[in-house]
């Protein structure tokens, strides 16, 4: 490939097919890939249900052509230009005889191609799209940008802390300049999953995640009691010991809250709680302990936790999502590349303070996800993460195997 390094596996496959003059292979690769069309942000905001295809003159083709890019060659996001995501099949149906005679794929790169847009050619596109078995990058597989994405350093570390969701969704784990599924789709996802529709809401959500303010304080309290016991007794903590210590701590906290206190501002009025409230809280925390213990047992069986290991904290559930939220906001143009980088680095810094290894972080992230969504069904909320963890723990290209935790 000379001095050119393909940004990702997508462009490498296109380049190799082109170099070998194997156009069926080129179309197969193109049919599996998502194609991104540049759009003006103002136009997309005003016309969210339509796509404007702008003809561009290319001297090398001596003709106008529509332009589409694969994921690996997308530029750093800017405020005014956005992208919409489509398939080769979409182009095959969208283009008609009055349109330009070519579709330019990745113009200006060694894997570029100017595809004729005649009806016969578009039937070829449809054929290759119909015989594809999957579209986009495979899920539960580690994908990286080899050009345009950090592979080492603080930014890469912070992105790796959120890699669960990137790997699960078939995205480049190290794409700081994130486009995701395109501008409008990224906005839609933030609205549906997070209720985020403005820059201010995105900033607030990002800061809350970086402060581990969304994860349940009950789960974190429960785990911290065990961590304290393990330090005090220098070894594994029996579940009954954990249960008794947690109950004693809750009762002691309730007693302290019922006593008036003298502060620099004066006397703080006591706020005693009812016996029923205290007993209900204790019973609830005991159920949480049972759920955590059962998940950890399953984690060990599935290779997420080593024998004798335990989850130290579920703050990774927030920190990992903070790393992703930073990118999601960039894709939706709620933030800038500088703000995204800052949040990603901060997420990595918080993970280093809270955990001791990639395995440690992964167990905390997966437990937080399961406690929130899985309800001990061991359904896809759990099995998805098992596959993701295994990929990140074993793939030679995984950041967990190439970036030292320390």
NUMARTOR-355191 format. One record per residue (C-alpha): residue number from 1; residue in one letter; z, y, x. Coordinates in steps of 0.1 Angstrom, whole numbers, plus 5000, padded with zeros to 4 digits. Example, Ala and Ser with C-alpha at 12.3 -4.5 7.8 and 13.67 -1.06 7.14 Angstrom:
2
1,A,5078,4955,5123
2,S,5071,4989,5137
***
This chain:
406
1,X,5000,5000,5000
2,X,4997,5022,5030
3,X,5023,5050,5031
4,X,5027,5051,4993
5,X,5059,5036,4978
6,X,5055,5028,4942
7,X,5084,5045,4923
8,X,5091,5013,4903
9,X,5079,4978,4895
10,X,5056,4992,4868
11,X,5035,5013,4891
12,X,5035,4987,4918
13,X,5020,4962,4893
14,X,4994,4987,4882
15,X,4985,4995,4918
16,X,4982,4959,4929
17,X,4959,4951,4900
18,X,4937,4981,4907
19,X,4935,4973,4944
20,X,4924,4938,4936
21,X,4899,4951,4910
22,X,4917,4929,4885
23,X,4914,4951,4854
24,X,4926,4924,4829
25,X,4959,4924,4849
26,X,4959,4962,4849
27,X,4956,4963,4811
28,X,4982,4936,4808
29,X,5007,4957,4828
30,X,4997,4988,4809
31,X,5001,4971,4776
32,X,5037,4961,4784
33,X,5046,4996,4797
34,X,5057,5026,4777
35,X,5034,5056,4781
36,X,5047,5091,4780
37,X,5027,5121,4768
38,X,5037,5157,4779
39,X,5046,5180,4751
40,X,5057,5216,4748
41,X,5093,5216,4738
42,X,5088,5245,4713
43,X,5060,5225,4697
44,X,5081,5193,4694
45,X,5110,5213,4679
46,X,5087,5228,4653
47,X,5067,5196,4647
48,X,5090,5167,4651
49,X,5067,5142,4633
50,X,5035,5150,4652
51,X,5021,5147,4687
52,X,4998,5172,4703
53,X,4973,5156,4727
54,X,4960,5182,4751
55,X,4927,5175,4768
56,X,4927,5182,4805
57,X,4897,5186,4828
58,X,4895,5163,4858
59,X,4869,5170,4884
60,X,4871,5134,4897
61,X,4860,5121,4863
62,X,4838,5151,4856
63,X,4852,5151,4821
64,X,4881,5159,4799
65,X,4908,5133,4793
66,X,4941,5128,4775
67,X,4970,5122,4799
68,X,4997,5096,4799
69,X,5023,5086,4825
70,X,5044,5055,4830
71,X,5082,5058,4834
72,X,5084,5057,4872
73,X,5062,5088,4878
74,X,5078,5111,4852
75,X,5088,5144,4868
76,X,5123,5160,4868
77,X,5131,5172,4833
78,X,5125,5209,4827
79,X,5135,5232,4799
80,X,5101,5238,4785
81,X,5082,5205,4789
82,X,5092,5173,4772
83,X,5076,5139,4767
84,X,5070,5116,4737
85,X,5069,5078,4742
86,X,5040,5057,4730
87,X,5022,5024,4736
88,X,4987,5015,4746
89,X,4982,5003,4711
90,X,4992,5037,4697
91,X,4965,5053,4718
92,X,4940,5027,4706
93,X,4946,5037,4670
94,X,4951,5074,4676
95,X,4920,5082,4696
96,X,4887,5086,4677
97,X,4850,5093,4688
98,X,4855,5130,4687
99,X,4882,5129,4714
100,X,4877,5131,4751
101,X,4859,5102,4768
102,X,4888,5091,4789
103,X,4925,5084,4789
104,X,4940,5093,4823
105,X,4968,5070,4834
106,X,4991,5085,4861
107,X,4965,5109,4874
108,X,4971,5120,4910
109,X,4987,5088,4920
110,X,4973,5057,4938
111,X,4977,5037,4906
112,X,4957,5062,4885
113,X,4929,5051,4862
114,X,4905,5069,4839
115,X,4900,5045,4810
116,X,4870,5050,4788
117,X,4879,5056,4751
118,X,4849,5041,4734
119,X,4856,5019,4703
120,X,4848,4988,4723
121,X,4872,4998,4751
122,X,4899,5005,4726
123,X,4895,4970,4712
124,X,4902,4957,4747
125,X,4934,4978,4747
126,X,4945,4963,4714
127,X,4937,4928,4727
128,X,4960,4932,4757
129,X,4987,4948,4736
130,X,4987,4920,4711
131,X,4990,4893,4736
132,X,5020,4909,4754
133,X,5052,4891,4748
134,X,5075,4920,4755
135,X,5072,4958,4758
136,X,5090,4981,4782
137,X,5113,4970,4810
138,X,5132,4937,4802
139,X,5168,4941,4791
140,X,5197,4927,4810
141,X,5178,4932,4843
142,X,5185,4956,4871
143,X,5157,4982,4873
144,X,5156,5009,4899
145,X,5135,5039,4909
146,X,5126,5034,4946
147,X,5113,5070,4947
148,X,5129,5098,4928
149,X,5162,5081,4922
150,X,5193,5080,4945
151,X,5201,5046,4959
152,X,5232,5056,4980
153,X,5257,5084,4980
154,X,5280,5100,4954
155,X,5253,5105,4928
156,X,5241,5069,4930
157,X,5278,5057,4929
158,X,5284,5077,4897
159,X,5252,5063,4881
160,X,5262,5028,4891
161,X,5295,5033,4872
162,X,5275,5037,4840
163,X,5250,5009,4849
164,X,5261,4985,4822
165,X,5243,5005,4795
166,X,5212,5012,4817
167,X,5208,4975,4825
168,X,5215,4964,4789
169,X,5188,4988,4776
170,X,5162,4981,4802
171,X,5164,5015,4819
172,X,5164,5026,4855
173,X,5200,5026,4866
174,X,5195,5054,4891
175,X,5172,5078,4872
176,X,5192,5110,4874
177,X,5161,5129,4861
178,X,5164,5110,4828
179,X,5138,5110,4800
180,X,5149,5079,4783
181,X,5128,5072,4752
182,X,5115,5107,4750
183,X,5129,5140,4739
184,X,5130,5135,4702
185,X,5143,5100,4703
186,X,5171,5109,4727
187,X,5181,5137,4703
188,X,5181,5113,4674
189,X,5203,5088,4693
190,X,5229,5114,4702
191,X,5230,5126,4666
192,X,5233,5091,4651
193,X,5258,5076,4676
194,X,5278,5106,4687
195,X,5273,5134,4661
196,X,5260,5155,4689
197,X,5233,5181,4678
198,X,5241,5211,4701
199,X,5246,5219,4737
200,X,5282,5228,4730
201,X,5289,5194,4714
202,X,5273,5176,4743
203,X,5294,5195,4768
204,X,5326,5188,4748
205,X,5317,5151,4745
206,X,5310,5148,4782
207,X,5343,5165,4792
208,X,5363,5143,4768
209,X,5347,5112,4783
210,X,5354,5124,4818
211,X,5390,5130,4808
212,X,5392,5095,4793
213,X,5401,5112,4760
214,X,5381,5090,4737
215,X,5394,5056,4747
216,X,5425,5045,4727
217,X,5457,5057,4742
218,X,5474,5026,4727
219,X,5452,5003,4747
220,X,5458,5022,4779
221,X,5495,5024,4774
222,X,5497,4987,4768
223,X,5478,4979,4800
224,X,5498,5004,4821
225,X,5530,4987,4812
226,X,5517,4955,4827
227,X,5504,4973,4858
228,X,5539,4988,4863
229,X,5555,4953,4859
230,X,5530,4938,4884
231,X,5539,4964,4909
232,X,5576,4961,4903
233,X,5577,4923,4905
234,X,5549,4919,4930
235,X,5529,4893,4912
236,X,5514,4881,4879
237,X,5531,4891,4847
238,X,5539,4865,4821
239,X,5527,4875,4786
240,X,5561,4872,4771
241,X,5576,4894,4798
242,X,5548,4919,4791
243,X,5555,4918,4753
244,X,5593,4923,4758
245,X,5588,4951,4783
246,X,5563,4969,4760
247,X,5587,4966,4730
248,X,5616,4979,4751
249,X,5595,5009,4763
250,X,5584,5018,4728
251,X,5620,5017,4715
252,X,5632,5038,4744
253,X,5605,5063,4737
254,X,5614,5065,4701
255,X,5651,5070,4710
256,X,5642,5099,4733
257,X,5621,5115,4707
258,X,5650,5115,4683
259,X,5672,5134,4707
260,X,5672,5172,4709
261,X,5661,5185,4743
262,X,5668,5217,4762
263,X,5637,5233,4777
264,X,5630,5267,4793
265,X,5619,5278,4758
266,X,5651,5267,4742
267,X,5662,5237,4723
268,X,5635,5214,4711
269,X,5642,5200,4676
270,X,5645,5163,4675
271,X,5619,5144,4655
272,X,5633,5110,4646
273,X,5609,5084,4633
274,X,5616,5059,4606
275,X,5625,5024,4614
276,X,5594,5011,4595
277,X,5571,5034,4616
278,X,5586,5022,4649
279,X,5585,4985,4639
280,X,5549,4989,4627
281,X,5540,5005,4661
282,X,5556,4976,4680
283,X,5539,4950,4659
284,X,5505,4968,4664
285,X,5509,4969,4702
286,X,5519,4932,4702
287,X,5487,4924,4685
288,X,5468,4944,4711
289,X,5485,4924,4738
290,X,5474,4892,4722
291,X,5438,4904,4719
292,X,5437,4916,4755
293,X,5451,4883,4768
294,X,5426,4863,4748
295,X,5397,4884,4760
296,X,5409,4881,4796
297,X,5410,4844,4792
298,X,5374,4844,4780
299,X,5364,4869,4808
300,X,5377,4844,4834
301,X,5357,4815,4818
302,X,5325,4837,4818
303,X,5329,4850,4854
304,X,5338,4886,4845
305,X,5374,4882,4859
306,X,5385,4861,4889
307,X,5413,4836,4884
308,X,5446,4853,4883
309,X,5430,4888,4879
310,X,5437,4911,4850
311,X,5423,4943,4836
312,X,5441,4974,4850
313,X,5427,5000,4827
314,X,5401,5006,4800
315,X,5393,5041,4811
316,X,5360,5028,4825
317,X,5348,5026,4789
318,X,5349,5064,4789
319,X,5339,5070,4825
320,X,5309,5047,4823
321,X,5298,5064,4791
322,X,5304,5098,4807
323,X,5279,5089,4834
324,X,5254,5080,4806
325,X,5262,5109,4784
326,X,5254,5133,4812
327,X,5219,5118,4814
328,X,5215,5115,4776
329,X,5221,5152,4774
330,X,5195,5160,4800
331,X,5170,5138,4781
332,X,5177,5158,4750
333,X,5176,5191,4769
334,X,5212,5200,4761
335,X,5220,5203,4798
336,X,5203,5209,4831
337,X,5197,5186,4861
338,X,5225,5203,4880
339,X,5250,5198,4852
340,X,5240,5162,4849
341,X,5245,5156,4886
342,X,5279,5172,4885
343,X,5291,5151,4856
344,X,5278,5119,4872
345,X,5295,5126,4905
346,X,5328,5134,4886
347,X,5325,5101,4867
348,X,5322,5082,4899
349,X,5351,5100,4914
350,X,5373,5092,4884
351,X,5363,5055,4886
352,X,5373,5053,4922
353,X,5407,5067,4914
354,X,5413,5043,4885
355,X,5398,5010,4900
356,X,5396,4990,4931
357,X,5362,4973,4929
358,X,5330,4969,4909
359,X,5345,4938,4893
360,X,5376,4957,4884
361,X,5356,4985,4868
362,X,5333,4961,4849
363,X,5362,4942,4833
364,X,5377,4975,4822
365,X,5344,4987,4807
366,X,5337,4955,4789
367,X,5372,4952,4775
368,X,5371,4987,4762
369,X,5337,4980,4745
370,X,5350,4948,4730
371,X,5383,4963,4717
372,X,5363,4990,4700
373,X,5334,4970,4685
374,X,5338,4932,4689
375,X,5369,4924,4669
376,X,5372,4890,4687
377,X,5340,4877,4672
378,X,5325,4873,4707
379,X,5292,4884,4692
380,X,5265,4905,4707
381,X,5289,4933,4717
382,X,5305,4908,4740
383,X,5276,4885,4750
384,X,5253,4914,4758
385,X,5279,4926,4784
386,X,5283,4891,4799
387,X,5245,4891,4806
388,X,5247,4926,4820
389,X,5277,4919,4842
390,X,5260,4888,4856
391,X,5228,4907,4864
392,X,5248,4935,4882
393,X,5269,4910,4900
394,X,5240,4888,4913
395,X,5207,4908,4914
396,X,5199,4916,4951
397,X,5188,4951,4940
398,X,5220,4958,4921
399,X,5239,4989,4932
400,X,5271,4968,4930
401,X,5258,4948,4959
402,X,5244,4977,4979
403,X,5269,5005,4974
404,X,5304,4999,4989
405,X,5332,5006,4966
406,X,5353,5021,4994
***
